[in-house]
Amino acid sequence: MRNGMDYLGKVVVITGASSGIGMACAYEFGRRGAKVALGARSIEELKRIQTDLESNGISCFVSMVDVSNESDCKQFALDVYTAFGKVDVLINNAGISMRALFSDVDLSVLHKLMDVNFWGTVYCTKYFYAYLLKAKGSIVGVSSVAGIHGLPARTGYSASKFAMQGFLETIRIENLHQGLHVMVVAPGFTASNVRKSALTADGTNQGESPREETNMMTSEEVAHRIANGVIARKRQLVMTFEGKATLILKKFLPRLLDRIVYNHMAKEPNSPFK
């Protein structure tokens, strides 16, 4: 029943669900039969999505959640369980990026990225953990190629994604015999809002993306692959040729990979290297 109603009766929790990959996941899992619980800081956007989903017969719960706030995550988990009585899938999608050289960046920017990308994953996983274990469900971490190999001008982003991957890998190993599924996803560059809201050296939003997004993978395609990956209970989902090549080069030609990554990022429009 792949791509059919293969999530019928399942409860899927998605953070960062007000736009981009998170919002696309809400529609993808909902179309495939899931009840969805959506968390994000923008409650107005969540309510708009909820109205649209429910008009299409999809059961939806929404909550204003700042994943960097532990108490928000704890309350979110309690509210979702109260609403639906179980949790089958947690998609840790909420995240922010950055674009600045380490020599220029204010350290508060790195703290912010760790708070959202790493601690947000830890908090949500912690408070949904018992429900997911009971369901023998799935924990998904939306990481990045930046979590496979460091990206220049993205120190905080790479560090937070490396930390996320290490955390989730350990959760997987601790639960080898408990039936809990853990999957880490590396979408590559995706046409979404994450780069527009990326932080600059002083912590202000970047604004418009420096990259041409026309040929990038869409958020909808990423969501579709995530949903299929959970059904297949994959442990890692690297979605692009660049990501798969990065894995190979990192293992066999790491110095060459460093040069390739440097040259690639330095060619970005308005690159901080220039």
N, C-alpha and C positions, 0 to 999 in steps of 0.2 A: 504493500500500500504506500510505498514511497511517494511523497508529494501529494498524497490523498489526505485522509483524516487520521493520520498516524499519531496524532497527539490528542485524540478524542478523550475527554475527561481528565487530561493532565493539567496541572497548574504550573505555569511558567512565570517566574519573576524576572523582570528586566530592569536594570538600573540605567541611568542616562537615557531614558526612554522618550524624551520629548523631541528628539530630532535624530537625524543620521541613522547609524546602524541600529541603535536602540529602538527607534520608532519603526524602522523596517522590520525588526524582529517581532515587534508587537503584531504587525499585520501578518507576517509570515506564519508565526505559530498560531495566531488566531484563526487564520484561514484553514489551518490543518487540524482544527478541533480543540485547541487548548483554551483554557481560561487564563487570561493574562493579568498579572499584577505589575503595574508600572510605577517606577519611582524616578523622580527628577526634581530639580529646584524650581522649574517653571510649571507651577500648578495650572496656569491658564492654558498652556499648550497641552498638558496632559488631559485636561478636561475636554479640550477640543478633540483630541484623539479618541478619548473614551466615548464621546458622543457618536463619532463616526463608526467606531468598532461596534458599539451596541446597536446602531442602526442596521448593521449587517449581521446581527445575531450572535456576536462574539461577547462573551461575558468578560467584563473588565473592571478591575479595581485600580484606583490611582491614589497616589500619596505624594505630598511634597517632601522630598528627602534630599538632604545634603549628605552624601556618603562619607564626607570627611568628618562628620559629626557622629560619634558613636551612639549617642542616645537616639538620634534620628533613625539609625539602622536598626537598633533594638526594637523601637516602636513599630517600625515598618514591618519587621518580621512578625511581631505579635498581631498586628492588624491584618496582615495577609492570611495568617493562619486562622484568625477569627472569621474572616470573610469566606474562606474556601475549605478550611478543615484539613488541608494538607499542602505540601509543596513538592513538586517533582523535579523542577529544573530551576537553577539560579544562574542567570547570565550577568556576570560582573562586567558591565559595559561602560559605565560612567568613567570618563577620563578627560584629561586636558593635556595639551602639548606645549611646546615652547620652541623658541628660535632665537638663540643668542650664544655667543662664545662664552666659555666658562670664565675667561679673563674679564668679561664685561658684565656678567649677570649678577644681580643681587641675590644673595643666598636665600632670601625669602621666597623667591620663585621656585627654587629646588624643594624647599619645604612644602610649598603648595602642591607641587606635582606629586610628591610622596604621600601627602595627606589624602589626595583624591585617588590617584591611580593605585597606590599600594595599600594604604590604610583603609580606603574605601572597600577594597576587595576583602581585606582581613575582617573588617567589622561585619559586612554583610554575610560573609561565609560563616563567621562565628555564630551569628544569631539565627541563621536559617539552618545551621548544621544538623541539629537534632531531627528536624523535619525531613531533611534530605536523606539522612541515614535511615530513618524509618521507612522512607519510600524507596530506598536503594536507587536514589535519583542521580542527577547530574549537576556538577558544578562546572561552569564555563568561565574562563577568563579571556576577555578580548584583549590580547596583547598586541604585538607589532613585530615587524622585522627588526625594529630598534631594540627588542628584547632578545634577539638572537646575536646581534653584533652592534657595538656602539656606533651611534650616528653623531658626527661632529655637529656642533651647534644645538644638540639635543641632549646635553648631559643629564639633566633632570628627568627627561622623558625616558631615555634609555635606562637610567638607574632604576626608575620606578617600575618599568616593565620587566627588567631582569629580576627585581625583587618579587614582583607578582608571580613570575614563572617559577622561581625557586620555592616560594610559599606553596603554590598549588601542586607542584611536583611532590613536595613532601606530604601534603594532604593525601595525594594519591597513594603514596607508598604506605602511609600509616593505615590506610583502609583497603589494602590489597585483598583482605578476606572478609570485608564487610559489605561488598556489593555496591560501593559508591563509585560512580564514574566521574572522572575529572578530565576536562579537555581544555587545552590552551590553544587559542586561535591567533594566527598572525595574518591579518588581511593584506598587508602592504598598503600603499597609498590608495585611499578610497575617496570618492567624491562625497564629502560630508562637511559638516560645520566644524570639525575638530581643528582644522588648520586656521580657520577664520578666527576662532577664539583662542588660538595659541598665544602664550605669553611671550612678551619681549624681555629684554634685559632688565627693565625696571618694573616688570610685572603688569604692564598695560597690555590690552589685547592687540594682537597683530592686525586685525581687521581683515582685509581681503587676502586670500591665499596667494602665495608667490608662484604657485604651480598651476599649469594648465590642466584642468580637470576633465576635459572632453573625453579623453580616452582611458580615464581611470575606471576601475571596477566600481559599480554602483553599490550603494548601501543595500539595495534590495537583493543583489547577487550575493553579497556577503551574508545577509540574513538567511537566504536560501541554503547556502552551504553550511552555515552553522546548524540549522535545523536538521539537515541530512547527517551532519557529523555527530550530533547527539543521538540520533536513532541508531547509527552504526557504532556508537560508543567509542569513537576514536579518541586517542590520547593527545594527539597534536594535529592541527589543521593549518598547514602553510599554503596559502591560496594563490600565490603568484610565482611565475618563473623566477623573478628576482629573489624572492624569499627562499625558494628551493636551491637556487644557485648559491645563495649566501651560506646555507647550511653546508654545502659541499666544499666551497672555497674555505670556509672557516676551519674545516677539519684538515684539508690537505694543503692549502695555499693561503695561510692567514695574512702574511705580509702583503701579498698581492691584493687580497681583499681590502686591507687597510687603504691602499692607494686608490683602488677603484671607488670605494665609498667616499674618500676625501674628494676626489676629482668630481664625482657625481654631485655631491652636496655643494661644492664650491661653484658649480655652474648654475645654481638656482638664481632666479632674478633677485636683485638686491641682496645677494648673499653677504652675510656678516664677515666672510673671508676677504671681501674686496674693500 
